[in-house]
Every structure is written in structure tokens, then in C-alpha cells.
Amino acid sequence: MLTLDPGAFSARLDLMTPVAAPDGQGGATMTYTLLARAWARIEPVSIGASEEANGETFHVTHEIWLRARDDLESGMRLQRGARVFRLAGFRDPDETGRYTVCRCEEVLT
């Protein structure tokens, strides 16, 4: 059984859900609205670089640990101040229903 120090959940994050708003031209603009606030543990996992038209772009991935949730979906975002993490996937690390580990990519704006 996985045991974590309760003090490891020291980052206060906003869980944001996507909302599509019509743009008046047949398309939609994606905005995000607050769903919940949660204490979390943020662990940087990797950094990668790729070349794009405007030069080199960096991609930083994180694992963000939350207390178990059943309302998560890919495409949601976790936000801490100006830092934004796009939720790519999630899992129960020890299948006990106590924690959820989210694989996220930091959105660099």
C-alpha cells in the first residue's frame, strides 16, 4: 500500500473544466471555468524540446497527485497562479481509491 506524507499535498490548485462558447461565426471559443479547488503534490517528470516555425519549443510534463476524484476528464486544466497544467490522463497509483495521479503538460504562455 502506498503511503504519502499528508504534508506532501502543499500546492493549492484550481481544477478548471473546458466550456465551449459560440463565437458567432459557426465555431466556438474554448474557455475554462472553476470546478473545484484541491490540495495537490506537483512532481516535474520530464522536459522535451521540439522545433516549430517560430523556433524551439519546450514541453514540460508533471505528475500531479490529488486525493481521489471521479470527475476528471482529459482536457481539463489544473492552475496554480499563472501556471497552467493541461490534463492528459490520470490513474489510481495503487488501485485503493485514495489518490489520483494526473499526467499533465505545463502550458507555457
Backbone as a ProteinNet text record, in pm:
[ID]
protein_1_A
[PRIMARY]
MLTLDPGAFSARLDLMTPVAAPDGQGGATMTYTLLARAWARIEPVSIGASEEANGETFHVTHEIWLRARDDLESGMRLQRGARVFRLAGFRDPDETGRYTVCRCEEVLT
[TERTIARY]
84.2	0	89	53.8	125.9	94.7	199.2	179.6	247.4	172.2	225.2	213.3	311.1	306.4	198	102	-2.8	53.5	171.2	234.7	282.9	286.3	329.9	227.7	102.4	-2.6	-3	96.2	117.5	84.7	43.4	9.6	-142.2	-193.9	-338.5	-366.3	-444.5	-471.5	-619.6	-647.3	-783.5	-803.1	-907.8	-943.6	-1041.8	-1002.4	-1080.5	-1135.6	-1261.5	-1324.2	-1349.3	-1330.4	-1349.6	-1497.4	-1522.7	-1657.5	-1646.4	-1720.3	-1718.9	-1827.6	-1787.9	-1882.4	-1887.8	-2007.8	-2018.4	-1949.1	-1876	-1804.4	-1881.8	-2004.7	-2087.7	-2060	-1962.6	-1927.4	-1933.3	-2007.2	-2020.4	-1919.3	-1824.8	-1722.9	-1745.2	-1643.7	-1653.9	-1520.4	-1528.2	-1410.8	-1408.4	-1293.7	-1282	-1239.5	-1318.3	-1282.2	-1283.5	-1237.5	-1231.2	-1297.8	-1374.2	-1443.8	-1403	-1402.3	-1361	-1461.3	-1410.6	-1492.8	-1472	-1344.5	-1312.7	-1172.9	-1144.3	-1008.7	-961.6	-832.7	-781.5	-636.3	-599.6	-459.7	-394.1	-270.8	-204.1	-54.4	6.7	152.8	196.2	287.6	333.6	475.3	494.7	626.6	664.3	768.8	816.1	865.5	834	871.9	975	946.3	1039	1027.7	1129.3	1127.8	1176.3	1110	1147.7	1144.6	1208.6	1211.3	1174	1109	1077.7	1093.8	1118.6	1134.8	1003.1	962.6	841.5	875.7	778.1	801.6	867.6	832.5	889	1011.2	1069.1	1190.4	1168	1254.6	1249.5	1139.5	1060.3	952.8	979.7	960.8	983.7	851.8	851.6	734.9	775.3	710.2	740.6	622.5	649.8	543.4	557.6	444.8	438	343.3	364.4	263.8	209.4	78.7	13.2	-75.6	-45.4	-118.6	-232.4	-351.2	-469.2	-530.8	-611.2	-694.2	-790.5	-836.1	-916.9	-1034.4	-1053.9	-1166.4	-1226.7	-1357.1	-1421.1	-1479	-1443.3	-1497.7	-1393	-1279.3	-1173.3	-1194.5	-1153.1	-1157.2	-1034.7	-984	-874.4	-920.8	-831.5	-865.6	-892.5	-918.6	-933.6	-798.1	-798.6	-674.4	-667.1	-544.4	-515.5	-434.4	-466.5	-399.9	-352.1	-230.8	-173.7	-117	-190.4	-149.3	-144.5	-30.4	-14.5	23.7	56.2	95.1	-28.6	-29.9	-142.7	-92.3	-161.2	-125.5	-242.7	-220.4	-324.9	-327.2	-443.6	-460.3	-467	-368.2	-363.1	-422.6	-402.8	-453.6	-438.6	-495.4	-488.9	-504.8	-463.3	-468.8	-473.5	-514.6	-511.1	-379.4	-281.6	-146.8	-138.2	-223.3	-218.2	-355.2	-450	-584.3	-656.3	-635.1	-705.1	-815.3	-823.1	-924.4	-893.5	-767	-730.4	-671.1	-596.9	-528.4	-555.7	-537.9	-539.4	-412.7	-338.2	-217.8	-251.2	-234.2	-265.5	-135.2	-132.1	-19.1	-56.5	25.1	-7.7	110.6	77.1	179.4	157.9	264.7	253.5	234.2	136.1	106.9	190	286.9	374.2	316.4	275.2	213.1	306.3
-117.7	0	124.4	218.3	343.1	436	490	583	714.8	823.1	956.5	1041.7	1127.4	1224.9	1327.4	1352.7	1449.6	1587.8	1620.4	1748.8	1759.7	1646.5	1648.8	1719.4	1726.3	1793.9	1941.4	2015.1	2152.8	2259	2218	2313.7	2323.5	2443.9	2465.7	2492.4	2404.4	2415	2435.9	2505.1	2518.9	2416.5	2337	2242.3	2313.2	2328	2403	2307.4	2327	2244.9	2328.2	2268.8	2345.3	2371.2	2490.2	2529.5	2592.8	2538.1	2593.5	2700.6	2818.9	2929.1	2962.5	2971.2	3004.9	3137.4	3141.2	3263.6	3351.4	3310.5	3390.1	3367.1	3282.4	3255.1	3105.4	3031.5	2887.9	2804.5	2867.2	2796.2	2817.1	2788.9	2804.5	2850.5	2923.1	2965.6	2886	2827.6	2746.6	2836.1	2831.9	2899.1	2793	2829.8	2735.6	2798	2716.5	2762.7	2677.2	2738.2	2670	2561	2439.7	2327.3	2301.7	2308.5	2279.9	2331.8	2341.5	2371.4	2249.2	2216.6	2095.4	2113.7	2047.5	2041.4	1932	1956.5	1863.2	1858.7	1759.6	1742.7	1747.4	1837	1853.4	1799.4	1705.9	1647.1	1666	1743.6	1751.7	1614.4	1575.3	1443.4	1453.4	1534.7	1542	1676.3	1703.9	1821.4	1777.1	1825.8	1792	1917.3	1911.1	2024.9	1977.9	2065.2	2037.2	2166	2149.7	2265.6	2296.9	2420.9	2465.9	2588.3	2640.6	2752	2871.6	2899.1	3016.4	2983.1	2865.7	2828.4	2707.7	2692.6	2577.5	2596.1	2491.2	2493	2384.5	2418	2323	2271.3	2143.1	2077.4	2019.8	2063.7	2017.7	1935.3	1810.9	1726.7	1713.3	1692.4	1679	1566.2	1508.6	1423.5	1503.6	1520	1594.7	1497.8	1484.8	1394.1	1469.3	1411.2	1464.9	1356.5	1395.8	1297.5	1244.4	1122.3	1056.5	1143.1	1147.6	1221.5	1134.4	1145.8	1070	1161.3	1288.7	1384.2	1437.5	1370.7	1417.6	1370	1452.9	1419.1	1478.8	1409.5	1466	1597.8	1694.3	1825.8	1928.5	1881.3	1975	2038.5	2140	2206	2219.1	2215.6	2248.3	2377.1	2470.1	2600	2639	2693.1	2745.3	2882.6	2984.2	3120.2	3132.1	3174.9	3191	3060	2956.7	2828.3	2746.8	2690.9	2612.7	2475.4	2369.7	2232.7	2167.4	2122.7	2056.6	1908.2	1858	1719.7	1628.2	1539.4	1446.7	1310.3	1267.7	1139	1127.9	1024.5	1008.3	860.8	826.4	686.8	680.4	566.7	537.2	462.4	521.1	461.9	325.1	296.9	166.6	97.6	149.4	93	73.6	170.5	167.2	272.7	360.3	464.6	582.2	594.4	704.4	823.5	798.3	904.2	894.4	1005.9	1010.2	1081	1021.3	1083.4	1129.3	1257.6	1316.7	1339.9	1295.9	1325.7	1454.1	1557.6	1689.5	1747.1	1834.3	1911.9	2057.1	2123.8	2264.3	2347.2	2433.3	2521.3	2646.8	2667.4	2783.3	2896	3002.7	3113.9	3232.1
0	0	0	-81.2	-95.9	20.2	84.6	195	160.9	173	146.4	271.1	290.7	397.9	363.7	450.3	421.1	386.7	438.7	408.5	265.6	193.4	53.2	-35.9	9.6	-66.9	-26.6	-76.5	-31.6	-136.7	-255	-360.6	-372.3	-365.9	-380.9	-528.4	-592.3	-736.2	-762.3	-872.2	-921.8	-1032	-1022.2	-1126.9	-1219.7	-1345.5	-1442.9	-1549	-1585.4	-1686.7	-1812.9	-1931.4	-2054.7	-2084.2	-2137.9	-2178.2	-2315.8	-2412	-2547.8	-2558.7	-2604.6	-2622.9	-2771.7	-2829.5	-2971.9	-3002.1	-3114.2	-3150	-3248.4	-3283.7	-3373	-3520.4	-3552	-3691	-3721.2	-3641.1	-3662.4	-3587	-3521.9	-3444.4	-3295.9	-3220.1	-3075.3	-3018.7	-2911	-2836.7	-2706.6	-2674.5	-2553.3	-2437	-2330.5	-2206.4	-2096.4	-1980	-1868.2	-1746.6	-1676.6	-1557.6	-1437.7	-1320.4	-1198.5	-1160.1	-1142.3	-1097.8	-948.3	-904.4	-764.2	-732.7	-604.7	-557.6	-480.1	-494.8	-430	-389	-280.5	-240.9	-323.4	-366.2	-456.4	-430.1	-489.3	-489.3	-635	-669.2	-807.7	-819.6	-913.9	-938.5	-1084.9	-1114.3	-1252.7	-1296.8	-1421.5	-1470.8	-1581.5	-1682.1	-1794.8	-1865.6	-1945.6	-2031.7	-2168.9	-2269.6	-2406.5	-2491.3	-2604.1	-2695.7	-2835.1	-2907.8	-3047.2	-3125.7	-3254.9	-3340.5	-3408.2	-3398.7	-3464.9	-3547.6	-3618.1	-3710.9	-3643.6	-3520.2	-3452.9	-3367.8	-3385.4	-3312.4	-3223.5	-3125.4	-3036.7	-2931.6	-2909.5	-2811	-2708	-2582.2	-2473.7	-2420.7	-2383	-2326.6	-2191.3	-2085.9	-1950.9	-1901.2	-1859.3	-1806.4	-1655	-1592	-1446.4	-1411.4	-1294.2	-1232.4	-1116.4	-1115.1	-1008.7	-931.9	-803.6	-715.4	-647.8	-651.7	-584.7	-498.2	-402.8	-335.8	-441.9	-428.5	-532.3	-575.8	-708.6	-768.2	-876.4	-895.9	-1003.3	-1111.2	-1108.5	-1204.9	-1302.2	-1313.6	-1402.5	-1545.3	-1640.1	-1782.2	-1849.5	-1950.7	-2029.6	-2088.5	-2094.5	-2147.6	-2039.2	-1916.8	-1805.5	-1777.3	-1695.2	-1656.8	-1505.9	-1456.5	-1318	-1322.1	-1234.2	-1239.3	-1100.7	-1095.7	-972.3	-1004.5	-969.7	-1005.6	-1157	-1209.9	-1354.7	-1424	-1347.3	-1406.1	-1440.3	-1562.3	-1610.6	-1655	-1610.4	-1643.2	-1715.6	-1839.7	-1919.1	-1882.7	-1844.7	-1801.9	-1923.7	-1935.6	-2048.8	-2012.7	-1890	-1845.1	-1694.1	-1636.3	-1492	-1457	-1333.4	-1289.9	-1137.7	-1087	-944.1	-922.3	-852.2	-846.8	-779.2	-682.1	-616.1	-611.2	-687.1	-700.8	-568	-477.1	-348.8	-342.4	-443	-444.1	-353.5	-309.4	-220.2	-294.2	-402.7	-475.1	-624.7	-691.8	-837.6	-880.4	-971.9	-1027.1	-1168.5	-1192.4	-1322.3	-1400.7	-1523.7	-1611.8	-1684.4	-1667.5	-1720.9	-1798.8	-1892	-1961.7	-1923.7	-1881.3	-1844.7	-1970.9	-1968	-2080.8	-2061.9	-2149.5	-2138.5	-2223.6	-2156.7	-2228.6	-2239.7
[MASK]
+++++++++++++++++++++++++++++++++++++++++++++++++++++++++++++++++++++++++++++++++++++++++++++++++++++++++++++

